[in-house]
Amino acid sequence: MAVTPEIQQQFMYLFERVGDPLYFGPRGAVGNLISYNLPPELCPETQHASTIRKQSFANLQMREIRVDRPTTLPNLSGIGTACPKSAIYNYFNPNHRRATQELRQIMLQQPDLRGLLSMACVCRDSEMINPKVWITAFASCLLTRPDTRGFRMPAIWEVMPDMFFSSFCLKESIRQGSVPQQDRAVVVIEGSFTGRNNNVENRLAYFREDLGINAHHWHWHLIYTLDAPRGQRDRKGELFFMMHREMLARYEAERLANNLTLTKPLKLDEGVIKEGYFPKLTDSNSGQLWGNRQQNSKLSDVNRLDDSNLPQGFRVITLEMMRRFRGRILEAIDSGMVITPTGRVPLTIDMLGDIIESSSLNPNPQYYGDLHNMGHVIISATHDPEFKHSENLGVMSDTSTAMRDVVFYRWHKYIDDIFDRFKQNLNPYNPTGGEFPLAWEGIQVESAQLQTKGVQPNVFSTFRMRSNVDLSRGMDFLRIQNNLGPVFVRVVHLNHDPYTFTISVRNNTNAPRTGTVRIFMAPRLNEHNEQFPMVQQRRLFFQLDKFTTQLSPGVNGITRRSSESSVTIPWEQTFRDLERSVQTPAANEQTFCGCGWPEHMVIPRGTATGQLYDVVVFITDGNEDRVEQPATSQPARSNNCRDAVSYCGVLDQRYPDRKPMGYPFDRNPYTTVNSNNPNGPQIPVPNLETYVSRVPNMRALQVRVVYNQERVEMRNDGVPTGMREVNGDPYMNSAGRTACSPQGNPPRPAPGSTPTGGGTRPSTMEMTPARPSPPREPIQSGSSPVPNRVPPPTTQNPRPGWSRQYQHQHRGEQRGHSPSPSPIGWTHIPSPERPSSPNWGWGWRG
């Protein structure tokens, strides 16, 4: 059954301000406010709730939702022990996963929706339940229960803003929420808040910290949990492999677009992690900071025996232990057999995924260990491996934050190399004959063309876009008295113009055929501007779309729009979007229920001159691809719910494609005669052109991705125009312009121009190089003072050296802001130990 608008609202608003008790303030939008009325025995604060409503919301129109008392009150003490309410939630912590799974089961066992609502409310406000545990468990329950199929999960960055926005941005948002609605400003984040562009890896911060990308990773693991029983998620292990390979391939394309090399795997024998990461995130529930990692941090054993937040099995993790697990996995790959408690069984890609991720489906967890998950934990503990400083784990320990860290991609490149070793041991797909042959007799792709509106054929067009997020839905204890209404944060992210593929296919048979159209994309040239050989390029292909079409005898024209992709979901999943959809549903509207790659990030950024890519259109026999669903399987969601099935599969059904995931690029290319040694052994085909030439139902075209740095568009999302702006970037405020200014920021400079006078901080997508510091002027001992130089230390000048004013002003100057006029300027500051030394330092004098 489909979720009704009433049920959608009742459950959706439980995700609003999860740290607030339900009695504290209304939920929903002004003009459509609701309140939850809990029984007195479930809500000891009922008297306080009545007082709050009378004093603060007496003049507001609110619709009341009555919550019944559950038939049986659950014992939540075990959940509270496994993940205390004050803990930072970590998905890769087995204790926290166990707490989530136990709470999820309690809600799944409710017989009907009224019972589910009651139990969700009781658990939500319990003193024993961690808010992040409740969010994860309840969201997973709604997405998997048969009677809540079609529930649309609000954007997780509005539900848990502390996992996506810096504490500075949240503090400024709270300040804006405390003033009347008409006086509020938009909090603007122009680029990355975790680093600067003199760190080359920060060029990709716009990708790693993108809201949609991190939400996708969280949502995928929400559905494909490590604890799912056998048979509930078809081909889960294989999908773990393919989804992470696709994300890695997409990341590699972005690296090449930013003049960076391909990702190097993080090997356990390296000893250090070269890249540092400072997330600048604070958990709003506990008030604790996520762990930081310095550059060149030692990759060492974890020995956190006193860390009660971790289970016993994860308090001591050694690198030798992980090497041993890896060696056993490689032995299984090379032998093709897995050791189980009952004997040896053949190894499959699906089983390999279950072993590496070590889910509940791992056939022998004691022998093969927990390589992937332990890797996340050991990396996230590099800053405090022995718990000497009682530091929390880093962002690599949770699925909602892990993709922010550059080391995430290095670790998954290491994991993907293990998967690829298995794939290299398999026979290649041949044009004819063998397993899953490439050629489809009688079908020929005659032409394929990409068309983006307003540009020449075979060109993608990318640009920057500003979108607004309402953080009032996720900030606790904010909406009281006159503080109703949204608090907007404006983020900048990559986007692309809509595009259309036009494909011409000839069916030379005398009967209609059903085809599966697969569209892939990969960078054509490496960092040295040389074409990738096919054995390397195959791992860089990521999927743009996959769909089924009917082919009549003769020539068939196929048109496919980017908005129809089975890989992506759109941006429009915020509370405000869902409210509009519920109140005024459009006819035949297709809703997206949460899982999928963000549509705005499907196309790489490209370059100003046009980065060259290969696009492959491949059509296979749909009858051979079709998977028969068992008669006992649940119907696929609701009739109007469309998820990105290529990445996420279909809940409670078999994966809808019989071919191996990633086909045909998951295996090495087929071999051909070596032209330099015709009588010698055959070699893999050298390049994509040769690969495609023997497969008539495959077509390759070269396209360019042109990035327009000057173009910055505003999303039309209903936010009032003309609102003043304040900075959500702490570095900007230290550069001179404060967010507390009553006027807010001055008009924004033209897109692409260099801001001056404390204006907008350059986005990481602009790749603006930092301006160098002024050269040191040599000073001869005993020379006469130079104007603006600070004299030797005196009682009036007791603190020479690098001054705080210098730190702030120099940071602003490096970001492209002009220094303030005299008397503020560059000045020499002598060393207090050697006042007469010529080695004076440069300081900023104000």
Sequence and secondary structure as in RCSB ss.txt:
>XXXX:A:sequence
MAVTPEIQQQFMYLFERVGDPLYFGPRGAVGNLISYNLPPELCPETQHASTIRKQSFANLQMREIRVDRPTTLPN
LSGIGTACPKSAIYNYFNPNHRRATQELRQIMLQQPDLRGLLSMACVCRDSEMINPKVWITAFASCLLTRPDTRG
FRMPAIWEVMPDMFFSSFCLKESIRQGSVPQQDRAVVVIEGSFTGRNNNVENRLAYFREDLGINAHHWHWHLIYT
LDAPRGQRDRKGELFFMMHREMLARYEAERLANNLTLTKPLKLDEGVIKEGYFPKLTDSNSGQLWGNRQQNSKLS
DVNRLDDSNLPQGFRVITLEMMRRFRGRILEAIDSGMVITPTGRVPLTIDMLGDIIESSSLNPNPQYYGDLHNMG
HVIISATHDPEFKHSENLGVMSDTSTAMRDVVFYRWHKYIDDIFDRFKQNLNPYNPTGGEFPLAWEGIQVESAQL
QTKGVQPNVFSTFRMRSNVDLSRGMDFLRIQNNLGPVFVRVVHLNHDPYTFTISVRNNTNAPRTGTVRIFMAPRL
NEHNEQFPMVQQRRLFFQLDKFTTQLSPGVNGITRRSSESSVTIPWEQTFRDLERSVQTPAANEQTFCGCGWPEH
MVIPRGTATGQLYDVVVFITDGNEDRVEQPATSQPARSNNCRDAVSYCGVLDQRYPDRKPMGYPFDRNPYTTVNS
NNPNGPQIPVPNLETYVSRVPNMRALQVRVVYNQERVEMRNDGVPTGMREVNGDPYMNSAGRTACSPQGNPPRPA
PGSTPTGGGTRPSTMEMTPARPSPPREPIQSGSSPVPNRVPPPTTQNPRPGWSRQYQHQHRGEQRGHSPSPSPIG
WTHIPSPERPSSPNWGWGWRG
>XXXX:A:secstr
    HHHHHHHHGGGSSTTS TTSS EEETTEEEEEE  TTT TTHHHHHHHHHHHSTTS EEEEE    SS   
 HHHHHHS TTS   TT HHHHHHHHHHHHHHHT SSHHHHHHHHHHHHT TTS HHHHHHHHHHHHHH GGGTT
     HHHHSGGGTS HHHHHHHHHHHTS GGG  EEEE S SS  TTSGGGGGHHHHT HHHHHHHHHHHHHS 
TT  TTTSTTHHHHHHHHHHHHHHHHHHHHHHTT        TTS EE   B    B TTT  B B B TTEE  
 EE TT TTS HHHHEE HHHHHHHHHHHHHHHHHTEEEETTEEEE  HHHHHHHHHT TT S HHHH  HHHHH
HHHHHTTTSTT TT    BGGGSTTTGGGSHHHHHHHHHHHHHHHHHHHTS    SSSSSS S  TTEEEEEEEE
EETTS SSEEEEEEEEEEEEGGGTSTT   TT  S  EEEEEEEEE  EEEEEEEEE SSS EEEEEEEEEEESB
 TTS B  HHHHGGG EEEEEEEEEE SEEEEEEEEGGG SSEE S  SHHHHHHHHHS  TT  B  S SEEGG
GSS   BSS EEEEEEEEEEEHHHH     TTS   S TTB   HHHH  TTS  S  S TTTTTTS   EE  T
T TTS  EE SSHHHHHHT TTEEEEEEEEEEEEEEEEE  SS  TT  EEE  HHHHHTT  TT TT       
TTS   SS     GGGT             TT    TT   S BTTB   SS HHHHHHHHHHHTT     TTSE
EEEE  SS TT S  EEEEE 
